[in-house]
Amino acid sequence: MTEKERHLLIAIARQSIEEALTGKASDAYQKAITDPPASLCTDEGAFVTLKHRANGALRGCIGNIIGAAPLYELVRRLARESAFHDPRFSPVRLAELAHLRIEISVLSVPTEIERADQIMLGRDGVILTCGMHRALFLPQVAPEQGWDRDTMLDHLAAKAGLPPQAWKQPNCHFSVFQAQVYVED
């Protein structure tokens, strides 16, 4: 994906949130519909993360592991879901939108691994599945938090609603994926 295409994808995300707040149509989205770059028409999974510019605190994050639409459509929808439907946060208000930074993670297809020691921190995003419990961390989460692999897996188990050490149980399984991360300037 070229730099111009990355900027267009980020503009689609930001303008889709702004459109929901103000009713002003998204120029970036209209451009993508009219003449979509091939790199934005793929069906990869993606996450849209919103963070406060001042301190990097999380403000919303929603994604799909597997994509089902052109990437630009998926990012448009996920940006709105991150802004207005992440159950951990109240909906974004227009006054705070300028103070948020958008981060888009475009995901590779997850592959199952046999053991936790195969996880490469900083490279791999991780999906933990243990019975009906499931949780995911993007590749950038562990390095941003300063976690080693076991600490990250303890937090991932807790996110899945399990005790921290539950990931060590034989009925727990791991999948990994990589992400191309595009951060708003």
N, C-alpha and C positions, 0 to 999 in steps of 0.2 A: 504494500500500500504506500503510495507516495505521500509526501508531506501535505500536499494540497488536499488529497483525499482524506487524510487524518483530520485536517482542520475542518473539512466539510462534515465529517461524521460527528465531531465534537460540537460543531455549530447546530447540527440537527438535534442533538441531545439538549443543548441549552435552549434553543428556540422552541422546542416542543414543550418544555416546562413553562417558558414565558408565554407561549400561546395559550396554554391551559389557564394561566393566571390573568391574562389581559385580553385574550381573544384575537390578538394580532397574529396574522398568518405567518408561518415560518418560511422565509425566503430560501433557506438552505434545503428544507424538505422539498419545496417546489422544484428547486434545481435538480435534486436527486431523482425526483419522479420524471422530470422532463428529459434529462440526459444522464442516467445513472452510470457512474464508473463501474466497470466489471468487478473491481475489488469490493464494492459495496453491495453487490448482488449475490454474494455467496451466502451459504446457510450455516455458518458457524454459530456456536453458542456464544453468548456474551453476557457481561455484567456491566451495569452502570453504577458507579459509586459516586456519591456526593460527599465532599469533605469541606470543613470550614477552612478558608484560605489562611486565616490568622494562626491557627494552632494545629491544623490537620485532623481535627476530631471528626469522626464519622458522623454523617448527617442522614445517610440513606444508602442502601445498597440492595439491588434486586437484579436477578439474572436468570438466564435459562442455560442449562448445561449443554443442551442440544438446540441448535437453531431450527426454525421451521418457516422462516420467511426471509426475504432479502435482508441482509445485515442492516441496512439503513432503516428499514421498517421496524426490525427488532429493537434497535437502539432507541428509536423514537418512542416506542411503547415502554421500554424498560426505564428510560429517563423519567417518564411521568410516574411510573410505578414507584421508583426510588424516591421521587419528590413527594408523592402524595399517599402512598399505600404501604410503606415499610412500617410494620406494626410496632417497631421499636421507637418510632419518632412521630411527633405531630406533623401534619402537612407543612410543606415549605410555604412561606409567605413571600409575596413579591419583594418586600423590603429586604429580605435576607438573600435573595437570589444572587445579587451582585457579589456577595461575600462568600459564595460557594465555588469550589473548584470541581470540575467534572473529570472523572477518570473512567475510561472505557477499556475493559479487558475483553479481547476477542480470543475465544478458547479453541484449543485443539480438541479432537475427539478423545474422551477419557479411555484409558486402558487399564485393565485390572492388573494388579501386582500381587505377588505372593506374600511378601513380608514388608513390614514397616521400615526395615533398614534399607530398602530400595528407594525410599523417598529422598529426593535431593532438595533440601531447603533452598528457597530462592528461585529454583527452576520449576518445581512441581507444585501445582495446586493439588489438593487432596480431598477425595470424597471418602468418608467413612460410612459404611453400612453395617449395621449390627441388628439383625432381626428387622423390626419395623422402624428402627431409629436410623436417621440419616442426616449427615451434615457435611458442609463443604467449606473449605478455606481456599481463597485465591492464592497464587504463588507468592504474592507480595506481603501477605499478612504476617507470616512468621518473622521475616527480616524486619518489617516495620515495628513489630512488637518486641524484638530482641529475644525471641524464643529459640531454644534448641528443638530438635525433632520431638523428643519425648514430651516436652512442655507444650508444644503445639498440638500434639495428639491428645494430651490431657484436656486442653481447652476445646478441641474438636469434639471429643466425647461429651463434654459438658454441654456444648452447643447442641448436640444430638439428644440431650435429655438423659444422658447416662452418667454414672459415676466416672470421675476422671481417669481411672486406670482401666476402664472397661475395654478400651481399644486392644488390650493384650489378650482378650478372650479369643478362643479359636473360632467362634462363630462370627467374628468381626472381619470384614473384608475392606480392602482399600482399592481405589482407582486413582490414577494420577492423570493430570493434563497439564499443558503449558498454556501460557497466555501472552499475547502481544498486548502491551499496556500503553494506552495513549492518554496522556495527561494534558489537560488544558493549560495553556501558558498563563 
